[in-house]
Amino acid sequence: MQPSAPRARDVARPSVFLLAGAFVTGLLLAFHGGCGNNECTNAFDCQAEHPAPEGHGWTCVDHVCQAVTFPPPGGGDTDAGTGDAGTGTDDGGTTVSVKIIAFNDFHGQLEPAAGSGGQIAQALLPDGGVDTTSRVNAGGAVYFARYVADLRAKTPNSIVVSAGDLIGATPLLSALFHDEPTIEAMNDIGLDISAVGNHEFDEGGSELLRMQAGGCHPKDGCQDGTGFTGAKFKFLAANVATGPDRTLFPRYDVRTFEGVKIAFVGMTLEGTTTLVTPTGIAGLQFKDEVETVNALVPELKAQGVNAIVVIVHEGGVPAVNSLYDECKGITGPIVDIAANLDPAVSVIVSGHTHNAYNCTLSGKLVTSAASVGRLVTDIDLTLDAATGQVVKAQAQNLIVTRTVTPDPEVTELITRYKGLTSPLENRVIGWIDQTLTRGSIQTDPTGQSTLGFVIADAQLEATKPANLGSAQIAFMNPGGVRADLVRDPADPNDRGAVTYGEAFTVQPFGNTLATLTLTGAQIERLLEQQWPNATTTRILHPSAGFTYAFSASAPTGSKVDPASIQLNGVTLDPAGTYRVTVNSFLAPGGDGFSVLPEGTNLLGGAVDSDALEAYLAAKSSQGTPLRAPALDRITRLP
């Protein structure tokens, strides 16, 4: 395939390589330098050949190494990227209006998500439950782009921001190309700033640097044949430290609107270390969100900044009867973060929990736009032109309906990548007789999931043979089940076929299986770690034959009845040993399951998506589709 001609927006500026801990905004191209014969596929080739001195770095543009230079970290405007964004003020020059267009947890969902994951409920039933008949189809990058463009057109003073998980845990259309399509789509959409989220680190810190800098993938190259110039927007990572006073990306970005400065501080949740494969974030420290921001306030004020917006990949959970533009009964980390942030912070754009809310907490406007582009948050700020302080902040979550005119540039991009993925994506790998759901604590008090059980059963089946692990039990982490497998009984054309693309969307990480030996006592400790504290619950999905009971009211650390932990009807022996299969995210202690690294006789296995495909092929056909397993493996007691 020949590279397509670049569009005008694609060549607006080259991306630049960011040295870990030394990237700053306002990079200046210093000179064209050589790296061997000047040929490269990415910035890492250049750096490997000619290590850059302090204050310098490399970028790979059109396969040619180019050197860049920038100010030293920690001084002057190191983290500041400024630019005048309009002329004229409101109210006779006394105030300035700025629009922030915000979203979060896009997860590379370029195409509209299927099922309830691609819908937003607009009304409640009289008893407070969600009225499912009020659900409206929402999301899809071609429609999302149109909403963003329309909002931007309303004011010259606008900026588009993302609160993390822009990439990672993505459908095949993006994941097959290491999320380059999503970065390119966001370039077309006009994203300005993105805080890093935990899923930005799914392929490790070095790969995230490539997302910013550009260049072909070090192993797979540029698979679409057109090259990859990287993000035109800026990643921010205020609390991701690579060393003393150094961060992986800039801590903040300062924008100037009609002479008034606004600082945007971007960061991920401190708990990212428990959510990402440890080897991918080696050498990185994830610091406390509140302490990070509050320490920056004096520095920002010294630059004449009196308006601060925090973009953080951490969030809250509203009550079940709270609609998409409300904030009823919200709980979770974002409540404490809002309460403890310096009063200089006026707005918090949040994410991570995939919930939608819009409210004021501790005097700060706090928003979240659900996930996968179903909502976009329209935030309007009014600032005092003389003092630069926020005098008014209001927001509205807007449903990204699929009735607007699709954006032509994003449509073109998706069509091109679809042409490359369709043969693989549409291959049928199995059949189901009803929708298999990912489940949650909200939908099932025990946290059980029909799809989670099927995945655990598939992983057990793949590692049962003596030469593949001799597994007796398998556990699947709930966060690794990313979507439902949908069958619509009302659609006569939906015969329950499961395609490779659908299965990949369910498990997009490319994790491998790992089988290890644990004692019965260790398995009991593993189950107790599903409740790391009084407010967090992560229920593992066990394979068939494994059952237990827990008490919801029991204290943390004592919720599981040891006598109830059974394998095929026999209580586990605390001193006995059992072969247990998990994925390569859980095995090193992911999600805080620190018991698993204690396991012995570790044996690696197949890729998780391959195990699911093999299971569906063996257990289903068009005539005898796979039935949903019963939700009877975990019992919840008072």
N, C-alpha and C positions, 0 to 999 in steps of 0.2 A: 504494500500500500504506500502510495506517495504522500508525503506530508501535505496537508491542505494549507492554502494561503492564510496567513494570520490576519485576523480582523483588526481593525484600528484599536479596539479596546485591549487586544492581546499584546500589543507592542507599546503600550503607554509607558512602561518602564520595566527594566529587567528585575528579576528577583535577586536577592543577595544572600550569600551564605552567612549563616550566623554561627560564630564560634560559641560553643557552650559557655555560658557565663559572661560573654562579652558582647552580645548583640545589642546594638542601640539603634534608635531611629535616626533619621537624617543621614543615612550612609552616603558617602561621597565616593564616586568612582575615581580612583587615584591614577591608575595607569593600567595598560594591558600588559600582563605578565605571562611568562611561559611556565609550563609544567611539562617537562620533557619536551615533546614536540608540539606542545600547546593543545593536545587532544585530551578530552575528558568526557565522562558521562555524567559526573556530578562533582560537587565541590569537594567531596572527600578524596577523589583522585588527586586534585590539586594540593590539598593539605598534606596528603601522604607523601607526595613527591617533594614539596617545598614547605615545611612547617612554617606557619606565619608567625612573625614576631608579635609582641604585645601591641595591641592597637591596630592590628591588620588582620585581614582574612581573605578568603578566596571565594569566588563564585564561578560556576561553569555556565557560560552563555554560548549557545550554538556550538557546543563541543570545544570551546576555547576557554582556557583558564584566564580569569581576569581578577586582579587584586583590588581589594577595597580597603579603605582606611576610615577610622571613626574615632571619636573622642574617647578618652579612658573612662572606665566605669566609675560611678560614684561621684562625679563632679559636674558642675554646670548643668547643662540641659541633657545629661546622659540619656534619660528616659523620655525626654519631651519631644513630641512631634507636633509642630505647630503650623497652622495655616489659616489665613483669614477665609471665612466661609460665607461672606455675604456683605451687603451694604445696607445702610438704613436701619433705624431702630423704631420700636413701637413707642406709643405714648409720648410723642414729641421728643424722642431721644432718651427717655428715662429708663426704658427696659429693652431687653433683647429676648426674642423668642427662639428657642431651639427645639427641634424635634429629634428624639431618639427612637429609632426603629429597632426593636429588640426581639430576639428569639433564642431558643436553647434546644439542646439535645436533638439536633437534626439527624444525626446518625446516617448520613449519606442516603436518605430516603428520597432519591431523585424522582422515582415514580410514586404515584399515590399508594399508600399502604392499604392492604386489604382488610376486610372485616371491621370490627369495632376499633382496632388500632388506627384506622383511617377515618374516624368519625368524631364528632363533638356533639354532646347532648346539650340541648338548649332549654329544657324545661324539666320540672319535677312533678312527681305524682302527689296527690293530696297527703299521702303518708310520709312524704319526704324523700321517697326513693326516686331514682332517675327514670324519667319517662323515655323508654327506648324508642318510642315512635317519634320523638322529637330529634333524634339523631340526624345530623347532616354530614354528608361526605365532605371530607376536608383534607387539604394537603396535596402535595405534588409540586415539584420544583418549578414547573412551567407556570403554575398559578401563583405560587409563592412569589416568584419574581415579579409578576404583574402587580401584586399587592404592594410590594416594596417600592416599585417604581411609582405607583400612584401616590403613595405616602410621601415619597421624596419630592414629588412635583408640587406638593402643597407649600413648601417653604425652601428657600435657598439655604437655610441653616438646618441641615439635617445630617445625621450620622447613623450608620447601620452597625449594630453590635450583636455578637453571639456570646452566650454564657456557657460555652464548652460542649464537648461531645458532638462537635460538628462532624467529625469522622470517627471511625471505629464502630464495631458492631453494626456493620453496614450490609445492605443487600448485595447480591452478586454483581449487579451492574456497576457498583462502585468498588467493591472489595476485590474483584478480579483484577483490577488495575491499581491496587494499593491506594485506593481512594483519590487518585488523581482526578477522576471525573467530578467528584464533589468539590474539590478545590477549584477546578476550572469553572464549574457552575457558579460558585460563590464569587469568583472574579467577574463573571458576567452579571450577576445580580447586583454587585456593587457593595459587598460586605467591606466594612472599614476596619473593624477590630474584632478579634475573637479571643476570649479567655481560653486557656487550656482547660480541658476536663480530664477525668481519669481515662476515658477511652482514647484520647489523643495519644496515650502512651501504650496502646495495645501492641504496636510493633516496635516499641522502644523509643528512647529519646533521640537516637541518631536518625531514625526514620521520620520523626516529627520535625527535626531540623530540615530534612529534605523537603518536607511539605512546604516549608517557608521558602527555602532557598531555590528549589527546583533541581533539575537534573534527573537523569534516568535512574530507575531502581538498580541498586548494585548487583542484584542477581538476575532479575527478570527483564532489565532494560526498559525501554519505552515500548510497551507492548502494542500500543495503537499506531505506532509509526510516525507520530507527529511531534515527539519531544514533549517535555514538561517544564514549563518556566516557573512553576511554584506559585505561591499565594501572593496576590497583590495587596491583600490585607495584612494586618499585623497581629501575630499571636502575642499575648501578654501572659506573664507567669510570675507575678509578684512574690509568690510564696514557694517557688520551686528553685531551690538553691543548688548551685554547683560548687560552691565554696564560700568562704567569708566574703560578704558584700558582693556576691555575684549570683546572678539568676540565669536560668536557661534562656529566657526571652526577657524583654523589657518589663519592668514592674508596672509602668503606667504609660499612658500617652496623653499629652496635653494638646487640646485643640482650641483654637482661638476663633470666636464668632463675634464679628463686629467689635473687636477689641476686648471682649470678655473671654477669659480663659476657663475651660472646664477640663478637669483631669479625669481620665477613665483608668481605674485600677483594675487589672484583670488577674484572676487566680483560680486555682482548682481547690477542691476540698482537702483538708489536711489528711484525711483518711485514704487518700489515693494509694498509699503503699499497700493497703489491704485489698485493693480492688484490681491490681495489675500484677502480671507475672513479675516476680522480683528481679529476674535477670534483665528485664527490659528497662528498669529504672535504677540500675546499679550506679552509685555515685551521686544520686539526686536526693535531696532532702525536701520534704513537704512540710512547711511550717504552718503554725496556727494562723487562721484567717484574720481574726480580729487583731492580734498583735501585729501582724504584717501591715495592715492598713493604718492602724493608729500610729505606728512608728513613721509612716510616710507623711502624715498630716503636716507636721512642722516643715518638712522639706518642700511640700507643695505650696504651703502658704508663703514660704520664703521666695517662691517664684511668682508670687502674685496671684495664686490660684485660691479662690474662695468658693468654688463649686466643685464637688467631688461626687463622681458616680462610681460605685463599686459593681463590677461584673464578676460574679462568683459562681463557680460550678458546685453549688451546695444549695439545698432547698428545704422545703417543708411539705407537710401533708395536710390539706384542708379536710374538713368533715365531708362525709359521703353525700351530704345534701347541699354542698357548695358547688355552684355552677362555675363555668369557665372564666367569668369576669368578676368573681366574688372571692371571699377569703374567710368563709365561716369556719370557726373552730380550728384554725390552723395550728399545727404543732410541728416540732422538728427543729433541726439545728438552725434554720434561718431565723427563727424567733429569737434565740439567744444571740446570734450574730448581730441582728438589728439592734438589740438592746444594748450591746456592749461596744458597738462601733462609735467612734468619735462623732459628736453632733455635727461636725463639719461635713459628714456624708449626708447627702440629701436623697439619693436614689440607690437602690440595690436591685440590679437585674440578676435573677437567680435561675437555677436549673437543677439538674441531677435526678430529682424525684419523678420527673415526667408528669408532674401535676400542673394544673393551671390555677393561678390566683393573681389578685390585684388588690392591694390594700395598703394601709399605712400602719407600720409597726414601729413603735418607739420613736415616732416623729419622722420616720423615713418611708418614702414610697418604695414598696417591695412588689416585684412582679415576677411571673414565670409564665411561659407560653406553651405549656404542655410539652409536646415532643413531635418529632418527624414533620415539622412544618405545617401542622394543622392550625396553628394560631400564629399571629404576629402581634406584638405589643406596640401600640402607638403611644409614646410618652411625650408630653409637651411640658417644657420647662420655660418659666419666665424668670429672667435674671435682671437684677438691678444693674443698669449700665455703668453706674459710678462705682459701686462696691464689688460687683461681680458675684454677689451672693444670690442664691436661689430664693425667690420670693413666692413662687408657686410651682407645684409639680403635680401633674395629674396624668392618668394613663387609662387606656382601654385595650382589652384583649379582643382582637378581631378574628373571626373565623375565616380561614383561607378557603373559601368555597371554590368548587371546580366549575363554576358557571362563568367566570371571567375569561377574557381572551388570553390564550396562552402566550407567553413571551417567546418571540421567534428565535432569539439567540439560544436560549436554554433548550428549546424544542429541537433545534439543529444539533446541539451537543448530545442530547439524550438519544436522538435518532441514530447518530453515528455510533455511539457505544452499544446501542441495542443491536445494531447490525453485526457487531463483533461477538456479542454474548448470546444471542438468541438460540443458535444451534445447541449450545450446552444448557442454557437456562430452561428450555422447553422440553427437555427429555423427561419422560415419565419414569419414575423410579418405584412407585408403589401406589396403593389405594387405601382410602380410609372410608369408614361407613358414616362418620359424623365428624364435626369439627373437634379437633384436639386443641385444648386451650393451655396457655402457659400458666394460668392461675395466679393467685396472690393471696395474701392474708386477708385482703379486703373482700375477695370473692369466695374464699373458703377459709373458715377460721383455723383450720389445721394447716393451711398453706400448701395443700396438696394440688397436684396438677396432672391432668391426663396426659399432656404432652411430655411433661417432665418425667412421668413414669415410663412412657414409651422410650424416651431417650436412655433412661437408666437401664431398662430391659435390653435395649440394643447394645449398650456398652458391656453389660454382663455377658450377653451372648457372644460378643466379639472376643472376650477374654477368658471364656470358660475353658477352652481346650488346654491341656497340660502344657503344650508348647507355646501357648500365648498368654499364660498367666495363672491358670487354675483358679480363676476368680469365683468367689461364692456370693459376693455382695457388690453392688455398684451404687454410687451416689452421684447425683447431678446437682450442680449449684443452680439455684433459681435464676440468678442474674445472667446465666449463660443461655437461657431459653428466651430468645429475643422476639418471637412472634408466634401467633397461632398458626396451625395448619387448618385452613378453612374449607368446609364443604357446606354449600348452601342447599338445604333440602327443598327449598322453594324453586330452585333453578333446575329445570329438566335437563339442561345441558351440562350441569355439574355432576359428574358421575364419581366424584371422589378421587380423581387422579391427583397424585402428588408429584410435582415436577422437581427437578434438581434445583432450580432457582428458588422454589418455595422452601425446600429443605435447607438450602444454604442460608436463606434469610433467618431461619430458626437458629442455626448455629454458624455464625459467620466468622468465628475467630480462627479457625484452622487449628484448634487444639488437638493434641494427640492424647491417647489413653495411657494411663499409668496404673499398673497393678502392684500393690505392696501388701506387706503383712502387718496386721495390727492385732493386739490382744483384745479380748472382750472388754477389758477395763478401758483400754484406749478408745474403743468404739463408743463406750458410754460417755467418755469425756468429749469425744467428737460431737455427739448429739447435744450435749450441754452447751457447746460453743455456738449453737444456733441462736442462743440468746446472750450475746456478749454484754449486754447491759439492760437496764429497765425499759429502754425505749426502742431497741433494735431487735428485729427478728429476721433470721435468714434460714428458712426451712429447706434442708436438703431433700431432694426427691430420691427415695430409695427404690431399688429394683424389686421385682416380684419375689415374695417369700420372706422379705424382711419387714417386721412390724414392731411397733413400740407405742407407748402411751406417754403423754406428758400432761402436767398440771399447769394450767394457765396462771393460776394464782400463786404458785410456789415461787420461792425466791430464786434469783439468778444463781445458777450453779447446782440447783437441786430440783430441776423441773421434771426430769425423766425418771421413771420408776425402773430401776435396773432389772427387776423381775419380769417386766413387760417386754424387754428387748429380746426378740425371738427371730430365729432363722429357720424357716420351714416348720414352725410350731415348736421349736426347741429353744429354751432360754439360753442366751449366750453365756459361756463360761468365762468369768473375768480373767482367768489365767490361760484360757485357750487361745489359739491363734487362728486368724481368719484372713483369707486373701480378699482384698478390697480394691475395686477399680474406681478411679476418679479421673478427671481430665488434667492436662498439664498446667492449667491455671490453679486448680485446687491443690495439686500435689505438693508444691513448695510452700503451702500455707495461705493461698489466696482466700479472700473474704474473711480473713482472721481465723481460719481453721488451723491453728498452730499444731494440733496433734498430728496432722498428716505427715509433716517432715520427719516425725519420729519413726515412721514406718520403715520396715526392713525388706531386703530382697526385692528391690524395685525393678520392675520390668516394663519397658516402654511398649506401646502398642500402636494401633492404627489411628488415622485421623478420625476425629469424632463424627464428622459428616459422612465419612465412608462407612463407619459402623452403622449409622442410621440407615443409609441406603441399602446395605446388605441385609439389615433386619427387615426392612419393608419388602425387599425382593423375596425374602424367604417366608415371610408371614402373611403376605397379602397378594391378591390378584384382583382383576376387575370383577370376577364372579364372586370372590370371597374377600371383600375388603377387610382391613384390620379394624377390629372393634376397640372402642375406647376402654381402657382398663378402669376397674372400679376404684373409687377414692376411699379405700379401706385399709391402707397400709399404716396410717398414723391416726391415733385416737387422741382427741383433745378432751381432757378432764377439767372440771372446775378448778 
